[in-house]
Amino acid sequence: MSEQHVEVTPQLIERYFSLTTSAREKATPLHEPESAEGVRLSTMMEMADSYTSDAKWFADQGDLVRAFGAINYAHAWIDCAVKIGLLDGHDDDNLFTLP
């Protein structure tokens, strides 16, 4: 079995920023903000936004490896919220792991 090595480039980071931005914009809440589920969702989206902000900071510093990790964590928070039924992924199985 051969290993494939992929370099973390600015273009790769931009691709993942684009995917995560698309996911954040597409997914919509399934619960009222004041409900227990809405409060949990708010916390999850704060985490996604914080990781996105961190990823941008790392990228600006030239630390592409940490930027790549952070933007993937951001997307994971959004994807998780879709998977557990707090967000509607609108049947987009390219951006989300659907329930």
Gaussian input, Z-matrix of N, CA and C with variables (Angstrom, degrees):
# hf/3-21g

backbone

0 1
 N
 C     1     B1
 C     2     B2     1     A1
 N     3     B3     2     A2     1     D1
 C     4     B4     3     A3     2     D2
 C     5     B5     4     A4     3     D3
 N     6     B6     5     A5     4     D4
 C     7     B7     6     A6     5     D5
 C     8     B8     7     A7     6     D6
 N     9     B9     8     A8     7     D7
 C    10    B10     9     A9     8     D8
 C    11    B11    10    A10     9     D9
 N    12    B12    11    A11    10    D10
 C    13    B13    12    A12    11    D11
 C    14    B14    13    A13    12    D12
 N    15    B15    14    A14    13    D13
 C    16    B16    15    A15    14    D14
 C    17    B17    16    A16    15    D15
 N    18    B18    17    A17    16    D16
 C    19    B19    18    A18    17    D17
 C    20    B20    19    A19    18    D18
 N    21    B21    20    A20    19    D19
 C    22    B22    21    A21    20    D20
 C    23    B23    22    A22    21    D21
 N    24    B24    23    A23    22    D22
 C    25    B25    24    A24    23    D23
 C    26    B26    25    A25    24    D24
 N    27    B27    26    A26    25    D25
 C    28    B28    27    A27    26    D26
 C    29    B29    28    A28    27    D27
 N    30    B30    29    A29    28    D28
 C    31    B31    30    A30    29    D29
 C    32    B32    31    A31    30    D30
 N    33    B33    32    A32    31    D31
 C    34    B34    33    A33    32    D32
 C    35    B35    34    A34    33    D33
 N    36    B36    35    A35    34    D34
 C    37    B37    36    A36    35    D35
 C    38    B38    37    A37    36    D36
 N    39    B39    38    A38    37    D37
 C    40    B40    39    A39    38    D38
 C    41    B41    40    A40    39    D39
 N    42    B42    41    A41    40    D40
 C    43    B43    42    A42    41    D41
 C    44    B44    43    A43    42    D42
 N    45    B45    44    A44    43    D43
 C    46    B46    45    A45    44    D44
 C    47    B47    46    A46    45    D45
 N    48    B48    47    A47    46    D46
 C    49    B49    48    A48    47    D47
 C    50    B50    49    A49    48    D48
 N    51    B51    50    A50    49    D49
 C    52    B52    51    A51    50    D50
 C    53    B53    52    A52    51    D51
 N    54    B54    53    A53    52    D52
 C    55    B55    54    A54    53    D53
 C    56    B56    55    A55    54    D54
 N    57    B57    56    A56    55    D55
 C    58    B58    57    A57    56    D56
 C    59    B59    58    A58    57    D57
 N    60    B60    59    A59    58    D58
 C    61    B61    60    A60    59    D59
 C    62    B62    61    A61    60    D60
 N    63    B63    62    A62    61    D61
 C    64    B64    63    A63    62    D62
 C    65    B65    64    A64    63    D63
 N    66    B66    65    A65    64    D64
 C    67    B67    66    A66    65    D65
 C    68    B68    67    A67    66    D66
 N    69    B69    68    A68    67    D67
 C    70    B70    69    A69    68    D68
 C    71    B71    70    A70    69    D69
 N    72    B72    71    A71    70    D70
 C    73    B73    72    A72    71    D71
 C    74    B74    73    A73    72    D72
 N    75    B75    74    A74    73    D73
 C    76    B76    75    A75    74    D74
 C    77    B77    76    A76    75    D75
 N    78    B78    77    A77    76    D76
 C    79    B79    78    A78    77    D77
 C    80    B80    79    A79    78    D78
 N    81    B81    80    A80    79    D79
 C    82    B82    81    A81    80    D80
 C    83    B83    82    A82    81    D81
 N    84    B84    83    A83    82    D82
 C    85    B85    84    A84    83    D83
 C    86    B86    85    A85    84    D84
 N    87    B87    86    A86    85    D85
 C    88    B88    87    A87    86    D86
 C    89    B89    88    A88    87    D87
 N    90    B90    89    A89    88    D88
 C    91    B91    90    A90    89    D89
 C    92    B92    91    A91    90    D90
 N    93    B93    92    A92    91    D91
 C    94    B94    93    A93    92    D92
 C    95    B95    94    A94    93    D93
 N    96    B96    95    A95    94    D94
 C    97    B97    96    A96    95    D95
 C    98    B98    97    A97    96    D96
 N    99    B99    98    A98    97    D97
 C   100   B100    99    A99    98    D98
 C   101   B101   100   A100    99    D99
 N   102   B102   101   A101   100   D100
 C   103   B103   102   A102   101   D101
 C   104   B104   103   A103   102   D102
 N   105   B105   104   A104   103   D103
 C   106   B106   105   A105   104   D104
 C   107   B107   106   A106   105   D105
 N   108   B108   107   A107   106   D106
 C   109   B109   108   A108   107   D107
 C   110   B110   109   A109   108   D108
 N   111   B111   110   A110   109   D109
 C   112   B112   111   A111   110   D110
 C   113   B113   112   A112   111   D111
 N   114   B114   113   A113   112   D112
 C   115   B115   114   A114   113   D113
 C   116   B116   115   A115   114   D114
 N   117   B117   116   A116   115   D115
 C   118   B118   117   A117   116   D116
 C   119   B119   118   A118   117   D117
 N   120   B120   119   A119   118   D118
 C   121   B121   120   A120   119   D119
 C   122   B122   121   A121   120   D120
 N   123   B123   122   A122   121   D121
 C   124   B124   123   A123   122   D122
 C   125   B125   124   A124   123   D123
 N   126   B126   125   A125   124   D124
 C   127   B127   126   A126   125   D125
 C   128   B128   127   A127   126   D126
 N   129   B129   128   A128   127   D127
 C   130   B130   129   A129   128   D128
 C   131   B131   130   A130   129   D129
 N   132   B132   131   A131   130   D130
 C   133   B133   132   A132   131   D131
 C   134   B134   133   A133   132   D132
 N   135   B135   134   A134   133   D133
 C   136   B136   135   A135   134   D134
 C   137   B137   136   A136   135   D135
 N   138   B138   137   A137   136   D136
 C   139   B139   138   A138   137   D137
 C   140   B140   139   A139   138   D138
 N   141   B141   140   A140   139   D139
 C   142   B142   141   A141   140   D140
 C   143   B143   142   A142   141   D141
 N   144   B144   143   A143   142   D142
 C   145   B145   144   A144   143   D143
 C   146   B146   145   A145   144   D144
 N   147   B147   146   A146   145   D145
 C   148   B148   147   A147   146   D146
 C   149   B149   148   A148   147   D147
 N   150   B150   149   A149   148   D148
 C   151   B151   150   A150   149   D149
 C   152   B152   151   A151   150   D150
 N   153   B153   152   A152   151   D151
 C   154   B154   153   A153   152   D152
 C   155   B155   154   A154   153   D153
 N   156   B156   155   A155   154   D154
 C   157   B157   156   A156   155   D155
 C   158   B158   157   A157   156   D156
 N   159   B159   158   A158   157   D157
 C   160   B160   159   A159   158   D158
 C   161   B161   160   A160   159   D159
 N   162   B162   161   A161   160   D160
 C   163   B163   162   A162   161   D161
 C   164   B164   163   A163   162   D162
 N   165   B165   164   A164   163   D163
 C   166   B166   165   A165   164   D164
 C   167   B167   166   A166   165   D165
 N   168   B168   167   A167   166   D166
 C   169   B169   168   A168   167   D167
 C   170   B170   169   A169   168   D168
 N   171   B171   170   A170   169   D169
 C   172   B172   171   A171   170   D170
 C   173   B173   172   A172   171   D171
 N   174   B174   173   A173   172   D172
 C   175   B175   174   A174   173   D173
 C   176   B176   175   A175   174   D174
 N   177   B177   176   A176   175   D175
 C   178   B178   177   A177   176   D176
 C   179   B179   178   A178   177   D177
 N   180   B180   179   A179   178   D178
 C   181   B181   180   A180   179   D179
 C   182   B182   181   A181   180   D180
 N   183   B183   182   A182   181   D181
 C   184   B184   183   A183   182   D182
 C   185   B185   184   A184   183   D183
 N   186   B186   185   A185   184   D184
 C   187   B187   186   A186   185   D185
 C   188   B188   187   A187   186   D186
 N   189   B189   188   A188   187   D187
 C   190   B190   189   A189   188   D188
 C   191   B191   190   A190   189   D189
 N   192   B192   191   A191   190   D190
 C   193   B193   192   A192   191   D191
 C   194   B194   193   A193   192   D192
 N   195   B195   194   A194   193   D193
 C   196   B196   195   A195   194   D194
 C   197   B197   196   A196   195   D195
 N   198   B198   197   A197   196   D196
 C   199   B199   198   A198   197   D197
 C   200   B200   199   A199   198   D198
 N   201   B201   200   A200   199   D199
 C   202   B202   201   A201   200   D200
 C   203   B203   202   A202   201   D201
 N   204   B204   203   A203   202   D202
 C   205   B205   204   A204   203   D203
 C   206   B206   205   A205   204   D204
 N   207   B207   206   A206   205   D205
 C   208   B208   207   A207   206   D206
 C   209   B209   208   A208   207   D207
 N   210   B210   209   A209   208   D208
 C   211   B211   210   A210   209   D209
 C   212   B212   211   A211   210   D210
 N   213   B213   212   A212   211   D211
 C   214   B214   213   A213   212   D212
 C   215   B215   214   A214   213   D213
 N   216   B216   215   A215   214   D214
 C   217   B217   216   A216   215   D215
 C   218   B218   217   A217   216   D216
 N   219   B219   218   A218   217   D217
 C   220   B220   219   A219   218   D218
 C   221   B221   220   A220   219   D219
 N   222   B222   221   A221   220   D220
 C   223   B223   222   A222   221   D221
 C   224   B224   223   A223   222   D222
 N   225   B225   224   A224   223   D223
 C   226   B226   225   A225   224   D224
 C   227   B227   226   A226   225   D225
 N   228   B228   227   A227   226   D226
 C   229   B229   228   A228   227   D227
 C   230   B230   229   A229   228   D228
 N   231   B231   230   A230   229   D229
 C   232   B232   231   A231   230   D230
 C   233   B233   232   A232   231   D231
 N   234   B234   233   A233   232   D232
 C   235   B235   234   A234   233   D233
 C   236   B236   235   A235   234   D234
 N   237   B237   236   A236   235   D235
 C   238   B238   237   A237   236   D236
 C   239   B239   238   A238   237   D237
 N   240   B240   239   A239   238   D238
 C   241   B241   240   A240   239   D239
 C   242   B242   241   A241   240   D240
 N   243   B243   242   A242   241   D241
 C   244   B244   243   A243   242   D242
 C   245   B245   244   A244   243   D243
 N   246   B246   245   A245   244   D244
 C   247   B247   246   A246   245   D245
 C   248   B248   247   A247   246   D246
 N   249   B249   248   A248   247   D247
 C   250   B250   249   A249   248   D248
 C   251   B251   250   A250   249   D249
 N   252   B252   251   A251   250   D250
 C   253   B253   252   A252   251   D251
 C   254   B254   253   A253   252   D252
 N   255   B255   254   A254   253   D253
 C   256   B256   255   A255   254   D254
 C   257   B257   256   A256   255   D255
 N   258   B258   257   A257   256   D256
 C   259   B259   258   A258   257   D257
 C   260   B260   259   A259   258   D258
 N   261   B261   260   A260   259   D259
 C   262   B262   261   A261   260   D260
 C   263   B263   262   A262   261   D261
 N   264   B264   263   A263   262   D262
 C   265   B265   264   A264   263   D263
 C   266   B266   265   A265   264   D264
 N   267   B267   266   A266   265   D265
 C   268   B268   267   A267   266   D266
 C   269   B269   268   A268   267   D267
 N   270   B270   269   A269   268   D268
 C   271   B271   270   A270   269   D269
 C   272   B272   271   A271   270   D270
 N   273   B273   272   A272   271   D271
 C   274   B274   273   A273   272   D272
 C   275   B275   274   A274   273   D273
 N   276   B276   275   A275   274   D274
 C   277   B277   276   A276   275   D275
 C   278   B278   277   A277   276   D276
 N   279   B279   278   A278   277   D277
 C   280   B280   279   A279   278   D278
 C   281   B281   280   A280   279   D279
 N   282   B282   281   A281   280   D280
 C   283   B283   282   A282   281   D281
 C   284   B284   283   A283   282   D282
 N   285   B285   284   A284   283   D283
 C   286   B286   285   A285   284   D284
 C   287   B287   286   A286   285   D285
 N   288   B288   287   A287   286   D286
 C   289   B289   288   A288   287   D287
 C   290   B290   289   A289   288   D288
 N   291   B291   290   A290   289   D289
 C   292   B292   291   A291   290   D290
 C   293   B293   292   A292   291   D291
 N   294   B294   293   A293   292   D292
 C   295   B295   294   A294   293   D293
 C   296   B296   295   A295   294   D294

   B1=1.4501
   B2=1.5305
   B3=1.2967
   B4=1.4624
   B5=1.5286
   B6=1.3129
   B7=1.4568
   B8=1.5093
   B9=1.3106
   B10=1.4528
   B11=1.5218
   B12=1.3031
   B13=1.4549
   B14=1.5180
   B15=1.3073
   B16=1.4566
   B17=1.5162
   B18=1.2868
   B19=1.4629
   B20=1.5261
   B21=1.3171
   B22=1.4616
   B23=1.5257
   B24=1.3131
   B25=1.4581
   B26=1.5320
   B27=1.3257
   B28=1.4704
   B29=1.5341
   B30=1.3233
   B31=1.4642
   B32=1.5307
   B33=1.3326
   B34=1.4606
   B35=1.5268
   B36=1.3169
   B37=1.4638
   B38=1.5259
   B39=1.3189
   B40=1.4706
   B41=1.5226
   B42=1.3205
   B43=1.4732
   B44=1.5228
   B45=1.3316
   B46=1.4567
   B47=1.5263
   B48=1.3171
   B49=1.4669
   B50=1.5290
   B51=1.3187
   B52=1.4577
   B53=1.5304
   B54=1.3263
   B55=1.4651
   B56=1.5256
   B57=1.3153
   B58=1.4542
   B59=1.5225
   B60=1.3138
   B61=1.4649
   B62=1.5248
   B63=1.3173
   B64=1.4732
   B65=1.5244
   B66=1.3184
   B67=1.4712
   B68=1.5215
   B69=1.3288
   B70=1.4729
   B71=1.5257
   B72=1.3321
   B73=1.4665
   B74=1.5260
   B75=1.3167
   B76=1.4614
   B77=1.5246
   B78=1.3176
   B79=1.4598
   B80=1.5276
   B81=1.3117
   B82=1.4614
   B83=1.5275
   B84=1.3383
   B85=1.4630
   B86=1.5278
   B87=1.3231
   B88=1.4625
   B89=1.5256
   B90=1.3340
   B91=1.4631
   B92=1.5174
   B93=1.3144
   B94=1.4540
   B95=1.5298
   B96=1.3418
   B97=1.4675
   B98=1.5311
   B99=1.3330
   B100=1.4629
   B101=1.5168
   B102=1.3332
   B103=1.4670
   B104=1.5326
   B105=1.3204
   B106=1.4679
   B107=1.5303
   B108=1.3215
   B109=1.4676
   B110=1.5199
   B111=1.3281
   B112=1.4649
   B113=1.5213
   B114=1.3215
   B115=1.4588
   B116=1.5260
   B117=1.3309
   B118=1.4758
   B119=1.5218
   B120=1.3347
   B121=1.4601
   B122=1.5276
   B123=1.3186
   B124=1.4597
   B125=1.5242
   B126=1.3205
   B127=1.4629
   B128=1.5197
   B129=1.3171
   B130=1.4692
   B131=1.5269
   B132=1.3305
   B133=1.4563
   B134=1.5244
   B135=1.3340
   B136=1.4668
   B137=1.5279
   B138=1.3294
   B139=1.4624
   B140=1.5324
   B141=1.3298
   B142=1.4677
   B143=1.5209
   B144=1.3229
   B145=1.4631
   B146=1.5251
   B147=1.3282
   B148=1.4718
   B149=1.5263
   B150=1.3277
   B151=1.4627
   B152=1.5307
   B153=1.3267
   B154=1.4649
   B155=1.5229
   B156=1.3285
   B157=1.4600
   B158=1.5234
   B159=1.3212
   B160=1.4671
   B161=1.5197
   B162=1.3261
   B163=1.4718
   B164=1.5237
   B165=1.3210
   B166=1.4689
   B167=1.5243
   B168=1.3408
   B169=1.4621
   B170=1.5243
   B171=1.3363
   B172=1.4626
   B173=1.5219
   B174=1.3356
   B175=1.4614
   B176=1.5269
   B177=1.3152
   B178=1.4711
   B179=1.5280
   B180=1.3348
   B181=1.4690
   B182=1.5323
   B183=1.3344
   B184=1.4586
   B185=1.5148
   B186=1.3270
   B187=1.4616
   B188=1.5314
   B189=1.3223
   B190=1.4580
   B191=1.5187
   B192=1.3113
   B193=1.4661
   B194=1.5298
   B195=1.3327
   B196=1.4696
   B197=1.5360
   B198=1.3165
   B199=1.4678
   B200=1.5277
   B201=1.3206
   B202=1.4596
   B203=1.5268
   B204=1.3082
   B205=1.4631
   B206=1.5154
   B207=1.3120
   B208=1.4655
   B209=1.5186
   B210=1.3159
   B211=1.4720
   B212=1.5248
   B213=1.3208
   B214=1.4631
   B215=1.5263
   B216=1.3314
   B217=1.4595
   B218=1.5315
   B219=1.3219
   B220=1.4683
   B221=1.5222
   B222=1.3211
   B223=1.4696
   B224=1.5238
   B225=1.3171
   B226=1.4618
   B227=1.5273
   B228=1.3341
   B229=1.4654
   B230=1.5259
   B231=1.3211
   B232=1.4686
   B233=1.5209
   B234=1.3217
   B235=1.4593
   B236=1.5281
   B237=1.3055
   B238=1.4572
   B239=1.5293
   B240=1.3271
   B241=1.4677
   B242=1.5233
   B243=1.3272
   B244=1.4648
   B245=1.5270
   B246=1.3106
   B247=1.4667
   B248=1.5226
   B249=1.3323
   B250=1.4687
   B251=1.5313
   B252=1.3386
   B253=1.4532
   B254=1.5110
   B255=1.3363
   B256=1.4622
   B257=1.5235
   B258=1.3227
   B259=1.4640
   B260=1.5207
   B261=1.3132
   B262=1.4581
   B263=1.5276
   B264=1.3170
   B265=1.4624
   B266=1.5133
   B267=1.3265
   B268=1.4613
   B269=1.5307
   B270=1.3226
   B271=1.4678
   B272=1.5292
   B273=1.3228
   B274=1.4678
   B275=1.5251
   B276=1.3224
   B277=1.4602
   B278=1.5366
   B279=1.3155
   B280=1.4619
   B281=1.5219
   B282=1.3276
   B283=1.4694
   B284=1.5265
   B285=1.3396
   B286=1.4476
   B287=1.5214
   B288=1.3362
   B289=1.4544
   B290=1.5290
   B291=1.2903
   B292=1.4579
   B293=1.5325
   B294=1.3449
   B295=1.4846
   B296=1.5131
   A1=108.15
   A2=116.80
   A3=120.66
   A4=110.35
   A5=114.76
   A6=120.72
   A7=109.48
   A8=115.63
   A9=120.44
   A10=107.43
   A11=116.53
   A12=121.33
   A13=108.79
   A14=115.39
   A15=121.69
   A16=107.54
   A17=115.62
   A18=120.73
   A19=109.70
   A20=115.75
   A21=120.87
   A22=106.81
   A23=115.07
   A24=122.48
   A25=109.97
   A26=117.23
   A27=118.97
   A28=111.83
   A29=117.48
   A30=120.88
   A31=111.15
   A32=116.92
   A33=120.42
   A34=109.91
   A35=116.69
   A36=120.79
   A37=110.13
   A38=117.13
   A39=120.86
   A40=111.23
   A41=116.86
   A42=120.77
   A43=110.29
   A44=116.33
   A45=119.77
   A46=112.29
   A47=118.30
   A48=120.35
   A49=109.80
   A50=116.38
   A51=121.33
   A52=111.43
   A53=117.08
   A54=120.79
   A55=111.33
   A56=116.22
   A57=120.04
   A58=111.32
   A59=117.07
   A60=120.54
   A61=110.33
   A62=116.81
   A63=120.80
   A64=111.05
   A65=116.61
   A66=120.55
   A67=110.68
   A68=116.68
   A69=121.25
   A70=110.41
   A71=116.36
   A72=120.59
   A73=112.41
   A74=117.79
   A75=121.29
   A76=113.04
   A77=116.93
   A78=120.60
   A79=110.80
   A80=115.58
   A81=120.34
   A82=110.47
   A83=116.67
   A84=120.67
   A85=112.25
   A86=114.79
   A87=121.21
   A88=112.34
   A89=117.11
   A90=121.21
   A91=109.78
   A92=115.65
   A93=121.66
   A94=109.45
   A95=117.62
   A96=120.47
   A97=114.24
   A98=117.85
   A99=121.40
   A100=112.82
   A101=117.62
   A102=120.67
   A103=109.74
   A104=116.20
   A105=120.69
   A106=110.17
   A107=116.51
   A108=120.52
   A109=111.05
   A110=116.40
   A111=120.77
   A112=112.11
   A113=116.58
   A114=120.96
   A115=109.97
   A116=117.42
   A117=120.82
   A118=110.34
   A119=116.30
   A120=120.53
   A121=110.65
   A122=117.05
   A123=120.57
   A124=110.84
   A125=116.45
   A126=120.78
   A127=110.64
   A128=116.80
   A129=120.55
   A130=111.42
   A131=117.33
   A132=119.86
   A133=111.17
   A134=117.67
   A135=120.15
   A136=109.88
   A137=116.15
   A138=120.32
   A139=110.24
   A140=116.87
   A141=120.28
   A142=110.50
   A143=116.60
   A144=120.36
   A145=111.75
   A146=116.40
   A147=119.98
   A148=110.89
   A149=116.65
   A150=119.39
   A151=111.17
   A152=117.93
   A153=120.54
   A154=109.90
   A155=116.20
   A156=120.78
   A157=110.67
   A158=116.42
   A159=119.98
   A160=110.91
   A161=116.27
   A162=120.53
   A163=110.52
   A164=117.22
   A165=120.47
   A166=110.42
   A167=116.09
   A168=119.81
   A169=110.20
   A170=116.97
   A171=120.12
   A172=111.22
   A173=117.19
   A174=120.53
   A175=110.46
   A176=116.79
   A177=120.55
   A178=112.21
   A179=115.95
   A180=120.96
   A181=111.88
   A182=116.27
   A183=120.39
   A184=113.67
   A185=118.10
   A186=122.42
   A187=108.57
   A188=115.15
   A189=120.97
   A190=113.25
   A191=117.66
   A192=119.83
   A193=110.01
   A194=117.08
   A195=119.60
   A196=111.03
   A197=118.03
   A198=120.89
   A199=109.89
   A200=116.38
   A201=121.28
   A202=110.80
   A203=116.25
   A204=119.68
   A205=111.99
   A206=117.10
   A207=121.10
   A208=112.10
   A209=118.00
   A210=118.64
   A211=110.72
   A212=116.86
   A213=119.40
   A214=111.38
   A215=118.08
   A216=120.95
   A217=109.61
   A218=117.15
   A219=120.67
   A220=110.55
   A221=115.58
   A222=119.31
   A223=110.36
   A224=116.97
   A225=120.41
   A226=111.79
   A227=117.87
   A228=120.14
   A229=110.80
   A230=116.53
   A231=120.77
   A232=110.12
   A233=116.03
   A234=121.38
   A235=110.82
   A236=116.89
   A237=121.29
   A238=111.02
   A239=116.86
   A240=120.55
   A241=111.14
   A242=117.53
   A243=120.95
   A244=109.36
   A245=115.79
   A246=121.36
   A247=112.61
   A248=117.62
   A249=119.78
   A250=113.33
   A251=117.08
   A252=120.35
   A253=116.62
   A254=117.20
   A255=119.55
   A256=111.53
   A257=116.62
   A258=122.81
   A259=109.11
   A260=115.57
   A261=122.32
   A262=107.88
   A263=116.89
   A264=122.07
   A265=113.58
   A266=116.58
   A267=123.09
   A268=112.11
   A269=114.92
   A270=122.64
   A271=114.35
   A272=117.20
   A273=121.15
   A274=109.93
   A275=114.91
   A276=118.55
   A277=112.72
   A278=117.28
   A279=121.05
   A280=111.35
   A281=116.15
   A282=120.89
   A283=112.60
   A284=117.01
   A285=120.21
   A286=112.44
   A287=114.40
   A288=121.38
   A289=105.00
   A290=116.45
   A291=120.20
   A292=111.91
   A293=114.38
   A294=118.66
   A295=111.95
   D1=128.22
   D2=-178.69
   D3=-98.05
   D4=147.60
   D5=176.70
   D6=-92.87
   D7=141.67
   D8=174.47
   D9=-110.61
   D10=126.46
   D11=179.20
   D12=-103.81
   D13=128.04
   D14=178.29
   D15=-114.76
   D16=128.58
   D17=178.80
   D18=-79.49
   D19=139.08
   D20=175.23
   D21=-83.80
   D22=107.84
   D23=-176.84
   D24=-111.73
   D25=164.03
   D26=174.16
   D27=-56.98
   D28=-34.67
   D29=179.43
   D30=-66.14
   D31=-39.19
   D32=178.33
   D33=-65.87
   D34=-42.03
   D35=177.80
   D36=-60.80
   D37=-45.72
   D38=179.28
   D39=-60.68
   D40=-39.13
   D41=178.36
   D42=-60.08
   D43=-44.92
   D44=-179.01
   D45=-73.18
   D46=-32.80
   D47=172.26
   D48=-60.99
   D49=-43.09
   D50=179.97
   D51=-62.98
   D52=-44.80
   D53=178.79
   D54=-62.03
   D55=-43.78
   D56=-178.21
   D57=-69.28
   D58=-39.44
   D59=176.06
   D60=-62.01
   D61=-43.77
   D62=177.92
   D63=-61.08
   D64=-42.31
   D65=179.36
   D66=-64.16
   D67=-43.51
   D68=-178.63
   D69=-63.46
   D70=-38.37
   D71=-179.12
   D72=-75.65
   D73=-33.97
   D74=-174.29
   D75=-79.08
   D76=-42.17
   D77=-175.67
   D78=-68.98
   D79=136.96
   D80=-179.42
   D81=-124.78
   D82=147.25
   D83=-178.36
   D84=-62.70
   D85=144.18
   D86=176.73
   D87=-103.03
   D88=-2.05
   D89=-176.48
   D90=-135.76
   D91=155.70
   D92=177.19
   D93=-65.23
   D94=142.32
   D95=-177.88
   D96=-56.27
   D97=-31.57
   D98=-176.43
   D99=-81.10
   D100=-14.04
   D101=-178.55
   D102=-72.79
   D103=164.38
   D104=178.10
   D105=-58.57
   D106=-40.94
   D107=178.76
   D108=-66.35
   D109=-39.15
   D110=178.45
   D111=-64.04
   D112=-38.14
   D113=177.69
   D114=-66.87
   D115=-43.19
   D116=177.30
   D117=-61.86
   D118=-42.51
   D119=178.92
   D120=-61.63
   D121=-41.90
   D122=179.25
   D123=-58.28
   D124=-42.58
   D125=178.06
   D126=-63.19
   D127=-42.90
   D128=179.74
   D129=-63.95
   D130=-40.43
   D131=-179.20
   D132=-72.94
   D133=-30.30
   D134=172.60
   D135=-61.89
   D136=-40.76
   D137=177.87
   D138=-64.20
   D139=-45.19
   D140=178.98
   D141=-59.80
   D142=-44.39
   D143=-179.30
   D144=-67.16
   D145=-37.53
   D146=178.63
   D147=-65.71
   D148=-43.58
   D149=178.03
   D150=-65.38
   D151=-35.96
   D152=176.76
   D153=-63.88
   D154=-43.77
   D155=177.62
   D156=-61.76
   D157=-43.85
   D158=177.35
   D159=-60.47
   D160=-43.52
   D161=-179.69
   D162=-59.66
   D163=-41.95
   D164=178.51
   D165=-63.21
   D166=-42.48
   D167=179.96
   D168=-62.59
   D169=-47.50
   D170=178.52
   D171=-59.23
   D172=-43.40
   D173=179.91
   D174=-62.32
   D175=-42.84
   D176=178.38
   D177=-62.34
   D178=-29.90
   D179=178.36
   D180=-82.60
   D181=-5.34
   D182=-178.22
   D183=84.97
   D184=7.08
   D185=179.21
   D186=-91.67
   D187=80.53
   D188=-173.48
   D189=-70.15
   D190=-30.81
   D191=179.87
   D192=-65.46
   D193=-47.88
   D194=178.45
   D195=-68.24
   D196=-34.08
   D197=176.17
   D198=-62.31
   D199=-42.92
   D200=179.03
   D201=-62.54
   D202=-44.80
   D203=178.07
   D204=-62.36
   D205=-45.34
   D206=-176.99
   D207=-66.36
   D208=-41.03
   D209=-179.18
   D210=-69.22
   D211=-31.03
   D212=175.62
   D213=-70.44
   D214=-36.52
   D215=173.95
   D216=-62.49
   D217=-42.61
   D218=179.35
   D219=-57.75
   D220=-47.47
   D221=-179.58
   D222=-64.50
   D223=-36.84
   D224=-179.82
   D225=-62.11
   D226=-38.50
   D227=177.49
   D228=-61.94
   D229=-42.60
   D230=179.43
   D231=-66.82
   D232=-46.51
   D233=-179.80
   D234=-60.08
   D235=-41.61
   D236=178.61
   D237=-61.62
   D238=-42.62
   D239=179.70
   D240=-62.48
   D241=-33.53
   D242=174.59
   D243=-69.37
   D244=-47.75
   D245=-176.00
   D246=-59.44
   D247=-39.48
   D248=-177.28
   D249=-91.81
   D250=5.19
   D251=172.13
   D252=86.88
   D253=21.99
   D254=174.88
   D255=-93.83
   D256=-26.05
   D257=176.60
   D258=-122.73
   D259=149.75
   D260=173.01
   D261=-94.48
   D262=120.67
   D263=178.36
   D264=-88.73
   D265=3.33
   D266=176.26
   D267=52.35
   D268=41.78
   D269=175.27
   D270=59.32
   D271=23.13
   D272=179.58
   D273=-90.12
   D274=96.09
   D275=-178.09
   D276=-85.52
   D277=7.04
   D278=171.25
   D279=-89.22
   D280=-33.35
   D281=-179.02
   D282=-95.80
   D283=-23.16
   D284=-171.30
   D285=-135.10
   D286=155.71
   D287=167.46
   D288=-90.16
   D289=104.69
   D290=-172.49
   D291=-76.96
   D292=150.91
   D293=179.57
   D294=-57.45

